[in-house]
Amino acid sequence: MVKDNSIPKYMTLVKDLHETQDLDSLMHKVVQHLRTVLGHSNNHHIWYRIGLTAPNNTASTIFDDLTQVPPTLMQRTLSNPTGSSSFKLLKEVQAAGGVMRTVVAMKNTVMKIAVHNRQQVMIPDVQKVINQSGNVSADIFNTRLIKPPTSVLVFPLKVKQHIFGVIFCMSSVQSDFSDVSPKLREVCEVMSPHLLFMLTQPLANDYKNMQTASLTQTAGGSVMSEGGSMSGMVTGAGGSIGRSDSLGVSLSGDSFMYTQSRSSTGALVTGLTEKLNQKRIRSSMDFHNNTTMTDLQITGLLGEGGFAKVFRGLWRGLVVGVKVVCDDGKNEKMVMKNAHEIAILSALSHPNIVQAYNCLTDVLVRDLLATTVHRFNNPTVMNSPAYKYLLSMEDKTCHLEVIEYCDLGNLSNALKNNIFMIPNPAIAAAAGAGDGAQAAELAERARQQPMKVNMRTLLLTLIEIASACGYLHRMGVVHCDIKPANVLLKSSNIDFRGFTAKVSDFGLSRVEDDDTCASFPFNSCGTAAYVAPEALICNKKVNSSVDVYAFGILMWEMYTGQRPYGNMKQQQLVEEVVMRGLRPKFPGTTPAGYVVLAQSAWSGSPQARPTFDEILTHLNAMLQQVDDREMDSMVGGSFGSMGEKFEYMQQQHGAGGGGAGGMGVPSGMDRRPSQVRRAPQAPSPMGPGVGASPRTVAAGAGAAGAQAGVAAAQQSPPVQPRVAAVAASGGPSPPSNQVQGA
């Protein structure tokens, strides 16, 4: 029985079906009305597909309307405009109103079960069924363009005793479809007679050709054979286009013709991976299972701020950072920010993002102290002010993060020590000349001949940061606070730089459900110098391009070693950046391609900024040019560029000792990449003789300072002209902070 309030929607549906001129448009209309009638027009977790059977039920043609699949359900590899030619094809098909057809053999499919049993089939957990049966349903994993569903409801299309197809209702989240099933049954009962009429009368030729094609392809073994291959066809009412690309796509006439032979294993792997990720996240977010604290020992204090206390600790044999934020009832904003950070960190895994080993919430401070401090009776910890503070809060609860320990501090401190600079040899000569006229003369000469930029080290570090940011954006996370203080450095004895860069501090990050957001979280938008102009304007919508803008400013700061905009007051800075297009100014010796890339990143128009995949392409091209120039100079008998770099590293770190962890490198050790295995420890980029002492690691005051040394402390368009050639050695940093109008 049809409810009265549904009659207008059904009348519109029937009218549209009878006005359709071709088969693909008919399928488009069916999917469109299913989303409308069932109330899923704005649902980002539900999508529909239609399957039409061949006469003997041995084959079927599945229709996916790619214009109506929510963007969040498309494969992540298709979320980037420059990611692949598949993306470009997808956008062309969608723009043309395209519907993708996939022919599958019905053996071992959910569709076959629904047709044979003449009733709906509901699978609340697709991966569980696959694990139990060992079979992969070709009608569910029929394309790599759409993420595999978590739950599926299949309802047969029938008129009297004749079943001619099915409707698939797919969900990306686990569901029992209790709210969908009754309504879908009603829609199918109303729609099926009219749909069958259109297929067997006005569109009979198209329908017959489709059935013949499905039987021919499956009989030939080219579709869903034992090898798991399949063929598909994409059609749509588009303009006259004719081309062929690397995917084997032939476009001609008024339709898209897309033929592929690919295994469904890619979609299967994606589905299983996402299920395992969900389990991993649930496991890491088991906030009430505090027994894992028995694996943790707090061994010392790294830093502290007003709210956060950061300790060094041991967790299952690893040296870790332990961040503790107490909920004293007075700092709700800080506690919520930390909880926000915990949620994001628990879902991330990337070599250039600080790793969260364990995160716990609502832990009694008394239990924390008893488990991680008292049973080890460490006087260093128990005599610290931070311990006494925690002791005063023992009846309160706290949030606990056990994070990767980054022993070399943050990039901000490293820049102050000229980590990316190669000094002129006159500097070393002046340092060893002692007092007197000769020393003064050499020192003056050194000042007149400033340090050169080590472009290889600089580009490698930028590539690591860009790689992390690109991963975040693919995960739907916008960092919102990219700056040197939030890039931590971890020692590495397999990298000639001596360190690896890791992005940290996710307290201001947010997760995107779409491409826009009204404002930054927690009414804060990060540090003004790195904030995009649109984010400085109240009620202005922003998106992930704000991270790209900050990266452009970061490129300038890492090249020059200067602070953006000097000591300009924040209010003036905001006015100049937003109203007058103020941007930092590169020195004249900066490689042209480097300047172009940074300027495109900090463009005032969010749409004009490149993506991080595009940025990585250009950075890698620049790095290749640097390597080529260095190789040419070495082949020509000149080792000056490479020798100059490593000689300076030896001078900076060779005599330095110590610090916690013994990060110094013995004097005279060769730091060339080919001999890096001889180095037992990597040098600290923090300056001569500076190791990873607790004071160095936790440099800075307040909560931000407490997080500088460990990951725990603050744990996420068209491109400008192609990057020009880059000089191998770069250029000198400017003598003073400079800015320019954009």
N, C-alpha and C positions, 0 to 999 in steps of 0.2 A: 504494500500500500504506500503510495507516494504522499508525503506530507504536503499540506497546502502551501507552506512557505517555500517549498522547493520547486513548485510548478513553474514559476517564471524562468528560473535558471534552466530547467529541462527544456522548456519551449525554445529558449535561445540556442541551446545545444543542438536540438533536433533541426532547427532552421539552418544553423551553420553547416551541419553535416550534409544536408541536402543541397546546399549551394556550392559545395566543393567540386573543383574541376579535375583534380588529379589525386593519386594515391598518397603521395607524401604530404600534400596539404591536408588531406583527410586525417592522417595520423597526427599532424601538428594540431589540428583543431581538437581531436580527442584528448590529447595530453593537456592542452590549454584548458579545456572545460573540466577535466578531472581535477586540476589544481584549484580551479575556481569553485566548483560545486563542493569539493571536499574541504575547502577552507585552507588550502596549503599554498596560496599565492605568495605569501611572505615567509613560508617555512623553509629554512636553509638546510634542513636535515632530510627532507622527503623529495623523491623524484619518481617519475613514472616512465615505464616503457611498455610497448605493445608488441605482442608476438602473434603472428598469423601463421596457421599451419598449412602444410601441403595436404593434398587429398587423402593420402594414406597415413598421415600422422608420423611420417618418418623424418621429416625435415620441417623447418620453420624459418621464417624471416622475422627478425627482431628489429623494431624501429626505436631509435633513440633520438629525441628532439634535443639537439645540443643548444638550441636557443633558450630552452626552459630548464636546463640543469643549473641549480644554484652554483655560483662561482666557487663557493667553499668546497664543493664536491668534485670539482675538476682535479685531475692529478696535479700534485705540486709542481711537477716538471713543466706544466703548462701555465703556471701562474706568472711566468716571467716573459715579457714580450720579446726578449732576445734569447730565450732559453733554447729554442729549437725551431726548426721549420714546421714541426707538428703544430706548434702554437699559431704560427701564421696561417696555416691551412685551417685550423679550427676557427680562427677569427673570421676568415673569409666565408667559411660555411655558415657560421652563425649570422653574419651580416646578410647573407643571401637567403636567410630563412631555411637553412638546410636541415634535413633529417638524415641521419645515418642508418643505413640498413646493414644488418649482419645476418648471414645465413649460417644456421647451425643444425647439426644432426640432433634429433630429439632424444636419442638414446642417452640414458643417465642424466636427464635434465629434470629440473623441478617442474617445468612446463609439461613434460610427459606424464608426471604423476598427477597433476591437476586435470589433464585431459582424460587420462585413463580412469581416474576415480570420480570424475565429473563433479568435483567439488573443490573448494578453496584449499590451498596449502599454505601454512604459516610456519616460517622458520625464524625463531627469535634470535638464534645465534648461528650464523652461517659457518663460521670457522669451526665451531664445535661439531657440526654435522659432517664437515669435511674430514675432521680428525677421526671421527668414529667410523665413517664409511670408506674413507680413502678415495672417494670420487670427487671430481671437480665438476660442478654443473656449468656447462658451456653457456647456458642462457643467462647465468648470473655474472660470470667472468668473461663476457664477450668482447670487451673493449678495454684498452689501456687509457683511453681518454678520460674515463670517469672512475673515481675511486670505488673499490668494491664495497658493497653494502654490508652492514652488520646484521640487519634483519630484513626479511623479505616476506611479502604477502602476495600470493599468486591467485588470481580469481578467473575462472573460465568464462569466456564469452560464448553464450549458447542461445539458440532459438529453438524452442521445443527440445528435441533430442539431438540437434545438430550443434556440435562444438567446433568453432572455426578459428579460435584463438584464445589468448589470455591477456589479462592486464597485470603487469608487475607493479607493485607498490614497494619501493625500496627506501630503507632508512639507514642513515649513517650512524645512528645511535641505537642501542638495543631497545626493542619495542615488542609488545605483544599485539599491537594494532587493535586493541579493544575499542578504541574510539574511531577507528577507520573502517573496520570490517563491515558493520551493518550498513553504513552509508555507501560503501563501495558496492555492496550487493545490490542496493537499490539503484545506483547509477547504471550498473551493468544490465539489470533487468529492463530499464527504460531505454538504454542506448543500443543494446545488441540488435534488435530487429531493424532499426534504421541503419546501423553500420553494415549489417549483412546485405541489406537492400542496395546500398551504395556500391558494395563490392561486387555484387552479382548482376547489377543492372547498369547504371551509368558508367561505372569504372571497371566493367567486366574484363576488358582487354588488359588493362594494367594489372588487375588482380591475377588473371590467368598467366600472364607473363612472369609475374613474381613467383607464382607457384611452380611454374616450369623451371625457372632459374634455380630455385632452391633444390628441386629434385635433381636437376642436372649436376649441380655443384657437389651435392652430398654423395650422389652416385659415383662421381668421378674420384671421390676420396680426397678432394682438395680442401674440404671444409670439415674441421673438427674430426680429422682422421686420428689414427693412433698417435701421430706426432703432435696432435693438438693444434694444428694450424687452422686458420679460418680466413674467409674472404668477406669483404664488405663492399658496400657501394654507398656513396654519399650523394644525394641529389638535392636539388633545391632550385628555386626560381631566382636565378641570378642574372647578371649581365653577361654579355658575350665574352667569354674568357677562354683562352687556349694556351696551355703551357704544360710542361712536364718537369718535375723536380726530383730531388734525390730520394724522395720517399716512394717513388714509383707512382706518383699521382698524375693522372692525365685529366686536364680540365679543358673542355671544349663545348662549344655551343652555349646553351642556356642552362646547363646543369653541371654540377660537380660529380665527377666519376672517381671514386676512391677505391682502389683495390689493394688489399694487403694480404700477406701470408705470415701471420705472427702467432706465436704461442700465447695461450692465456696464462702462462706461468707468471708473467710479470704482474698481472692483476692479483693473482693468488698470493704472490710474495708480498705485495703491498698490503693486502688485507691481513695476512698473518702478522706482518711486522707491526701494523697499527694495533692489532690486538695485544701483541706482546708489549708494546709501548704502554698501552693502557694498564696492563698488569704491573709493569715496572713503576709507573706513576702511582698506582694505588699502593704498591708496596712501599715506595719511598715516602708516601704521604700517610702512612699508618701512624698517625700522631699519638695515638694512645698506647702504642706498644713500646713502652719506655725501657724494656729489657735490653734494648740495643745500647743503652748507655753503659752497660757493663764492659763494652769493648773500648770505652773511651777513658783516657787519662789526661788530665790537664797538667802541663809541666811548667808553664811560665806565662807571664803577661806580655802581650805584644803591644797593646795600646788600649786606651779607653777614652770615651767621650761622655757627654752628658747622659746618654741613655744606653749606649752599647759598650760592652766590655769584650775585648778580643784577646783570646789566650792562644798560646801555642799548646798543642796536645799531640797525643799518640792515639791513633785509631787503627786497630788491626795491623799494627806494624808500620803504618804510614805516619809521617810528620804532617800534621794538619793544622789549620786554623779553626778556632772554635769561637763563634760569635754568640754572645748571650745578650738578649734584650729582655729586661724585666718589665712586667706589666704592673706598675704601682698604682694604676688607676688615675694617674695625672697626665699621662702622655699617650693618650689613645691614638693620636695621629701617627706617632712613631711606631707604635706597636702594630697598627694596621699596615703601615708601610712595610714593616719587616715581614708580616704575614704574606703580603702581596709578593714580596721578593722570594719567599720560601716557595710559594706556589709555582712561580715561573722557573726558578732554579731546578726544581724537582723534575721538570719536564724537558730540560735541555741537556744535550750531550754533543760537544764539539771540542776539538783539540785546542781551539783558541778562545774558549769560554771557560771561566773557572768552573770546576766540577764540584757539585754538591754530593758528598758521600752519604750524608744523612741529615734529615731535617725533622725536628720535633717541635710540637707546639703544646702549650698548656702543661709544661713540666713544672712540678714543684721545685723551687730553688733548693729546698732542704734535701730533696732526693738527688738533685744534681750534684750538690756539694758532697753528700755522703758517698755517692757512687764514683765520682771522678776526681775528688780531692782528698777527702778525709781518709779513705782506705789506703792511700799512698803516702800520706803524712809528709808532703813536700813543703819544707819551710819557706822556700822561695815564693811559692804561691800563697801560702797561708799568712805570710807577713806583708803581702801587697795590699795597698788601699782598695784595689778592685775586689779582692777576696772579702775584705771587711765590709765593703758595700753589699756584696751578695749575701753575706751573713746577716746583715740588717734586714734583708728582704726575704729571709728563708721561708716565711709564711705565704709569700706571693708566688705567682706562676711566671714562667719565662718561656721565650722562644729560643730554640737552640739550632744553630747551623754548624755542621761539621763540613768544612770546605777545604779544597785544595790549597796547600800552603805555597804562596808565591814569595820566595825568599829574597828577591831583589827589589822589592818596593814597587813604586808606581812609575809610570812614564813621565809624569810631571817632574819628579825629583831627578830622574835620569837626564831629562833635557837640560836641567840646570848644570849638569856635569858634562854637557856637550857630548852626549852619547853618539850622535851622528856626525861629529866633526873630526876631521883629520888636520891637526895643526901643522903649520909650517915648521920645518926642522929648526928654524931660528928659535922657536919657543923652547925646545929641548936644550939647545945650546945656551940660551940665556939662563935656564934653570941650573945648569952645571957650571956656570962661569963664576959663581960666587959674587962678591961685592966688587965695586970699582967701576972704572970708566968702560971697560970692555963689557961688563954685564949690563950697564945702562944702555950702551949702544945696541947690544943684541936684543934687549927688551924692547927698545924703541922700534927696531927693525921688525920684530915679531908683531907689534901692534899695527904696523903699517901693512903687514902681509897677513891678513886674517886667515882663519882656518877654512879649509875646504870641506864641502859636504861629502860624506861617504854615501854616495847614492845607492850602492848595492845594499848596505845595511838598512838604509832608510826605506827603500822600496820593499824589501823583504818584510819589514815590520808593518808597513802599510798594507801589504797583501794579507798578512795574518789578521789584521783588524777588519779589513773589508770582507774577508772570508767569514769571520764571525758574524758580522752585521748582516751579510747576505743570508746566512743560515737562520738568523733570528727572524728576518722578514719572511723567509719561506715557512717558518713555524708560526707566522702571524703575530710575532712579538715586535713591538717598536721600543727601542731602548730608551729614547727620550733624554738621555744625558751622556752622550758620547763626548769625552774630553780626556786629556792626558791623565788626570788623577784617577780615572776609572779604567785605565788600562794597566794591568799589573804585569810584572816581569818575573818569570821563573827561570832559574838557572838551567842551562842545557849544555852538556859537554859533547854533544854531537852536532852542534850548530856553531859555525865559526864566529857568530856574534856573541856567543856565550849565554844566550837567553832565548826564551820564547815569550811572545806577547799574548796576554789573555784578557778579554773584556770582562769587566765585573760591574757590580752595583746595579741591581735591577729594581731598586726601590721606587723609581719613577716610571718604570716600564709599564706598558699596557698591552693587552691582547686584542687584536683586531678581529671583529666579526665581519667587517666590510672594510672599505678603503677610506673611511672618514671617521672622525671623532670630534666631538664638540670642543674638548679641551684636554689638557694634560691631567693625569691623575693627581689627586691630593693637592689640587690648586697650585701646582708648582710646575715649572717648565724648565728646570735645570739652570745651568750657569749662563748668564745673559750673553756673553761673548759667543757662545756656541749655539744659541737658540735661533731658529729660522724666523724671519720677519713675520710670517703668518701666525706663528705661535705666540708672538709678543702682542698680538692684537686680540682684545677680548672678544669672545664668542666667534672667533674665526676658526673654521674647521681645518684640521691638520691631518696628515697621513704619514706613512713611513718615510716620506721624503725628508722629514725633519732630521732624520739620522744622516742622510746624505749631505745635507747642509752642514751639519756639525763636522762631518768627515772632511769637507772642504776646508773648513777653518783649521782642523787638526793637521791637514797637509801643510798649510802655511806655517803653523807653529813648529812642526817637526823639522821643516826645512830651515827655518830661520833661527830657531831656538829662542825666539822672543815671545813675549806675552801679547796676545791679540789686543789691539787698541790701547796698549800701555796701561796707564792708570786712569783712564777716562771714567768718570762717574757713571753709575748704571743708568740713571735717568737720561743723561746726555747720550749715552751709548744707544739706548733703545730708540731715541728720537732720530739719531743719525742713521742707524741701520734701517729703520722702517721708513722714515720720511725721505731720506736723502740717498739711500742705497749705499751707505758706507761699507767698504770691505777692506781687509788688509791688503797691502801692496807688496808684491814680491820684488826682491832686488833684481837689477837688470841682468845679472849673470845666471838667473834661474833657467833651467831648460824649458824651452817654449812649450813642449808637450805637457810638462808637469803643470805649468801655469794654466794652460787651457783646461786641463782636467779639473783642477781645483776650482777655477772660476765657473765651470759648468756645474760643479757640485753645489756651490753657494749661490747659484742663480736665485734671483728674487721670485721667479716663477716656479712653483713646485713641479709643474708639468715638464719644465725644461731640464730638470735635474736627471742625471743618469741613474740607472739602478746600480746596485752593488755588483751584479754580474757584469755589467758594462764597465764599471770602474775596474774590476779585476782584469778584464780583458786588456785594458789600456795599461794598467800597472805591470802586468806580465810582459807586454810588448816593450815597455820602457826598460824593464829588467833585462830582457833579452838583448836590447841594444847596449846596455852597460856591459854585459858579459861579453858581447861580440867585440866591443872596443878594447876591453881588457885582454881578451885572447889575441887580438891583432897586435897589441903592444908587446905581449909576451913572445909571440912568434917572431916579431921584428927585433927581438933582443933587448927590449926595454921592460924591466920589471918594476919600474918606479912606482906605478900606481898601486900595485898589490903590496909591494914591499913597504911602501910608505904607511899603508893602513895597518899592517901587522906589526911594524916597528912601533907605531904609536900605541897599539894595544898592549904591547909588551911593556912599554914605558909606563903606561897607566896602571897596569895590573900586575906586572911581573914582580915588583918588590912589595906589593900590598899583601897583607896577610889576612888574616884572620876573620874576625867577626864570627858570629854563630854559624857553624857549619863549615868553617875553614874555606871560604870562597876564593882566597887569593891564589894566584898562579905563580909558580916558581920563576925567578928571574931567568930570562934567556929562553924560555920555552917558546917554540914555534907555534903560532896560532893559525897557520894556514889550514884551509879545509882538508887538504890531503893528509895532514899529520895531526888532525884534531884528536885522534884516538889516544895520543900520548898525553893528553891533558886529563888528569884525574878529576878535576873540578873546573867548572867554568868561572870566568872572572865576573866580578860585580860591575855592572855598568854605572854604578853610583859615583865613581871617581876613584882616584888613586888611593889604595890602601883601605878602601871602605868595604867592609863585609856586610853580612846580613845580620847585624846585631838587632835585638828587639827594638832599640830606639830608631835605628835606620828603617827597619821594616814598617814600623807603625808611625812613620814620620807624619807630623801634622797634629793640630789640636782639634778637640771636639770629636763628634761621632764620625765625621768624614775622615779625620786623621786616623782614627782607630782602624779604619778599614783599608788604609792605603797599602799596608804590607801584606795582607792576606786576602784571598778571595772571599773569606767569610765576611769581611767587613762591610762591603756594600755590593752585595750581590742584589743584560742585554742590549717613457718620454723620449723625446728625441735627444740625441747626444750632440754635443758640440763637435766641430771638425775633428777628424782623427788626430791623435796625439802625434806631435812632430818628433823629430829625432832628439834624443837626450844625450847630453855630454856625459862621458863616463865618470868624470870626477865631480860633476855638478859645479856649483859656484860658491863664493863666500857668502856668509850670512851678513845682513846689513848691519851697519854700526848702530843703528837706532831703530826703534819700532816705527813702522810706517803703515799708513792706511791710504785707501783710495776710494773714490766714488765708483759704484758699480756701473 
